[in-house]
Amino acid sequence: MTQQIVGTELTFTQGFTAAERQVLTDDAVEFLAELVSKFTPQRNKLLAARACWQQKIDQGDLPGFISETTSIRESEWKILGIPDDLRDRRVEITGPVERKMVINALNANVKVFMADFEDSLAPSWDKVIEGQINLHDAVNGTISYTNEAGKIYQLKPNPAVLIARVRGLHLPEKHVQWQGEAIPGGLFDFALYFFHNYRQLLEKGSGPYFYLPKTQSWQEAAWWSEVFSFTEDRFDLPRGTIKATVLIETLPAVFQMDEILYHLRDHIVGLNCGRWDYIFSYIKTLKNHADRVLPDRQSVTMDKSFLSAYSRLLIKTCHKRGAFAMGGMAAFIPSKDAEKNAWVLNKVRADKELEANNGHDGTWVAHPGLADTVMEVFSRVLGERRNQLEVLRESDAPISAAQLLEPCDGERTEAGMRANIRVAVQYIEAWISGNGCVPIYGLMEDAATAEISRTSIWQWIHHEKSLSDGQLVTKALFRKMLAEEVLVIQEELGEQRFSHGRFTEAARLMEKITVSDELIDFLTLPGYELLA
């Protein structure tokens, strides 16, 4: 059943229940329609530009700093400013916009909750609509949740600051169409969150704050800046009311950090090291370069030279411009086993000490159980300060393109390949079943980690790499391991969970995206076709 809201060019393919009517009010849809008609054509051009750029890399070029924007990198300028409630972001928690998660995250011992419409949410229509309701209730302080056992979850006083992460430019919202095509998912998320919450947020002394994912170029940052400025003008708000943090989680973007900050300077407050997606993007961008093939996912850690250079350059670039440099994700989950939990906390502590000592202003955790440990690490380094903006790393040697692209050593093992297959299949199964954030083998997996798992194997096959025991990685070897690892998953989870799940479809999709001759850009695109 399709329906149109009178006076707009948008078509909705879902019927409206009470939930839709709460979110998709006439005024909200009118605003969404304005954004879609004004900004979609340029968004489509930006996606086409991504494809053209990638073609050059596939043909042998390497990414690098852009000569025509040297003046931006070499001149003196600063971002507009950072609101007071965002000046201390030492620990941020991330998670999907599900009701119980929103309450637990806002109540955790953290400064910020990044409520996610992107990598940790499988964007079924119901989840996306309910997510908007959940955030609206959270902004109003009225959110509560009662579980099956009757336990009630409610907001405590002084919850964390809320930032919404919208979907990336490449992701559509297929349930809303404009001129016969699915609209950009990011505009849908932005328009509705902004429209329903900006007044209450500003009255509370906060504001409409956003995380922008998967940015690949300064032109994409400039596009978002135009969206924000148009919105501020439409609602008679001062320039810079809307604030954004941009994730540097693609390889092309690391060469354009100054330019991204510059073109978003009225609205940006910082950049974030989205480390898992960055590793995925390194594989995907350099997929045709046989000398840049990464080893087992487990051995690609932040102390590897190409990742260390990325973290240090981000800090130096941000702080020079008065912007925050946020650290990456600790994906570990606390364990009920005391010995295992001590190991987890030690790993997390070491990772976060590295970030804090490098000069990051804050960092991410995936689970409230890690918040205390990480808060302690950053508080010890910060002392009386709220951030580390004064850490300018001026004595650092310049970081070159070669350092940012440096190949990473490490083994390709059979155990690593099999682990990749098990993680990716279980994640894809969860995602197409409507759950985008899943604990698997002690880690909180989201789309980024599954992307690394499947693109690694694709690249090993593509370049005819061998495992450390001499086995040649071929499509046949992958298919054999896939069949065997699906049986391992079945044994681990039990027959009932396995037979009631969508593991056969997940394995089929995993096979399709791993053995295809052309690397499929994002598993969430074919996955979205299997999602309600």
Secondary structure, 3 states (H helix, E strand, C coil): CCEECCCCCEEECCCCCHHHHHHCCHHHHHHHHHHHHHHHHHHHHHHHHHHHHHHHHHCCCCCCCCHHHHHHHHCCCCCCCCCHHHCCCCEEEEEECCHHHHHHHHHCCCCEEEEECCCCCCCCHHHHHHHHHHHHHHHHCCCEEECCCCCEEECCCCCCEEEEECCCCCCEEEEEEECCEEEEHHHHHHHHHHHHHHHHHHHCCCCCEEEECCCCCHHHHHHHHHHHHHHHHHCCCCCCCCEEEEEECCHHHHCCHHHHHHHCCCCEEEEEECHHHHHHHHHHHCCCCHHHCCCCHHHCCCCCHHHHHHHHHHHHHHHHCCCEEEEEEECECCCCCHHHHHHHHHHHHHHHHHHHHHCCCEEEECCHHHHHHHHHHHHHHHCCCCCCCCCCCCCCCCCCHHHHCCCCCCCCCHHHHHHHHHHHHHHHHHHHCCCCCEEECCEEECHHHHHHHHHHHHHHHHCCCECCCCCECCHHHHHHHHHHHHHHHHHHHCHHHHHHCCHHHHHHHHHHHHHCCCCCCCCHHHHHHCCC
